[in-house]
Amino acid sequence: QYSFFFSDRNPEAAILEGSRPSEDLLAFLRGFDPADADGPALLEIIAGWERVAAWAAAHQALAVTEMLRRAPGSRVEFVADEISARLGTSRRAAQDVVDLATGLDAFPAVHSALGRGDVDRRKAQLLLTGTEHLPTPTARAIHDAVLPQAPHLSAPQLRLAVRRAEAGLDPAATAGRAERARHDRCVRMVPAPDAMAWIHALLPAPDA
């Protein structure tokens, strides 16, 4: 399936562009010398590795979910500590891995999109955190609405698409949250080194 050689250009790059992450794609990417590819093909190789990274994250999440299921009730909170120790990373980073796995388990459509390489890890996290304040059916409806466009959107564009989808599904609730957020507006001073200070202002967007 991946035994072609990139030469003059587009037909081969198009084949790679349409390939889903798999063991076959991984083997091909590992065995291909980027020096043998033209510019467009190199872009598809880079994109292929990105899809493989998403695919790996989706599979890692399955293992994390299984680890959480096996942990006795009082030990669940220590799963992130165990992952942190094994990966040699901070607990915050390990907790992000756990949170992603938990969210993907609750929302299979996002998990599937990550496994297909349609979204990367950051976009998957954005979809989950951007809808975590919503009831599960509403969150799933938003995911269904924005996932088809997600491969073609940047993370900020995807965040905006999530907000627009939420506003379309429940405009009253969106307006209510905006009104409640107005009550949290504030201006804060934060000390900085060398006799300096930062001023932080949280304001309604039109006022800002």
N, C-alpha and C positions, 0 to 999 in steps of 0.2 A: 504494500500500500504506500509506503514511503520510500521506495527504492529509486525515485527519480533523482535527477541531477539538475540543479539550477544552472541554466546557461544564459540564454538570451533574455529570458524574463517571464512575463506575466502568467502563462498557463500554470507553471509549477507553483509560483507564489500563490495563485488563486486556490490551488489544491490545498496547500498548507493553511491558508486563511480559513478554509471551511472545516479543518480538522478539529475534532473534539479531543480534550486531554484524555490520555490513555497510556497504557504501558507501551503501545506501539509508537505513539507520538514521542514519548519520553526517550525511547531507544533511538528513534531517528534523530532527535535533537542532540542527544549525547554523541552520536556518531558522525554528525555533520560538521565539517570544518567551515566556519563562517567566511574564511578567505575564499571559498569556492562560490559564494553567493554574490549576486549583484545587489544594488542598493535596495530595491523594493523587496527582494527576497530576504535580505537581512532584517528589514522591518517585520516581516512575517515570522522570522525565527524569534525575534525579540518578543513578539506578541504570543508566539507559541509557548515560550518559557513562562510568560505571565499567566497563561491559562493553566499550565502545569502547576505553577505555584498555588493558584486558586484551588485546583483539584486536590493538591496535597493538603491544603488547609481544611478542605471539606472532609477528607479522610481522617485527619488529625482530630477534628471535632468529634467524630464518631468514637474514637478511643477515649477522649476526655469525657464524653457523655457516659460511656460504659464505666469509667472510673468513678464518676459521681454516683451512678446507680449502685455500685458495689460498696460504697463507703457507708458505714453505719451512720445513722442520723446525726450524731454529734460530731462525726468526723468529716462531714461534707465540707465544712469551712476550711479544713486543712488540706484539701486537694490542691489548692493553689500553692500552698507552701511546698508540697511534695514536687509539683511541677517546677516551681522556682528553683528548688535545690537540684533537680535533675538536669534542667536546661542551663543552669548557671546564670539566671536572669533575675531581675527584681521581682518582688512579689506582685507589684502593680502590673507588670507585663504578663506574669503568669495568670493573674486574675482576669486580665483581658482575654486570654485564651479560654479560660473557663466561662466567662460571660458570653463569648462568641459561641461556644459549643452549646451552652444552655439556650441561647436565643435561636440557634439553628435547629435545635431539637424541637422547639416550640413552633417554628415556622418552616415546614419542609420545603415550601416553594423557594425560599431564599437559599436554603441548603442545596437544593437541586441546581439553582442558578450558579452558585459558587462551584459546585462540582463539575458543571459543564464549562466553567470558565467564562460565563456570561458576565459575571461581576467578579471583581477581585475582593480581597479580604477587607479593604477599607470600605468599599461600597456596601458589602454585606453588613459590616458593623454599622454603617450609616443608616441603612434600612431598618435595622433592629432598634438602634437607639433613638432614631427619629420617630418611631411609632410606639415606644415602650410605655408612653403615658396613655395609650388608647386601649379600649376593650379589644380583645383578641379578634373578634370578627371584623372590626373596623380596620385594624392593622393589616389583616390578611387581604382585605379589599384594596387597601392602598398598595400593598406589595403587588397584587395582581395587576393593578393599574399601571404601575411604573416599571415593573421588571422588563416588559418588552422593549422599552426605550433605554434601559440602564446601560447596555453595552456601549451605547453611543454618547453617553453623557459623562461629563467630568463629575467628580464628587460634589462640588458646589452646585452644579446644575441638577444633580440627582436630589440633593437636599431640597432645592427649590421645588422640584417636581413632587416630592413627598408632601411638602407644605401645601402646594396647590391642590393636590389630590385630597388631602385632609380637609381643606377649606370647602372643596366641592361636595364632600360627603356629609360634613356636619358644620355648616357655616356658623350656626349659633354657638356651638361649643368653642370654635376657634375664636370668635369674637369675645366670648366670655373669658377665655384664657388671656387674651390680649388686655382686657380690662383689668383682670386681677394682676397681671404683670406690671401694669402702670403703677399700682400701689407699692411696688418694690423699687421704684425709681429712687436713685440716691446719688450723692457725690461723696467720694471718699478720698482722703489723703493717705498715702502710704510712704513712710520714710524711705529714703534712698541714701547711699553713701555720700560722703563729702558734703554734708550740710545741704543736701538736696531732698526733694520729695516728688512723688508722683501724684497726680490728680486723676482719679478714675470716676467717670460719670456713666451711670446706667440711665438712659433716657428713652422715651418713645422715639421711634425712628424719625418721624417728621420733625420733632423738636431738635433731635441731634443734627 
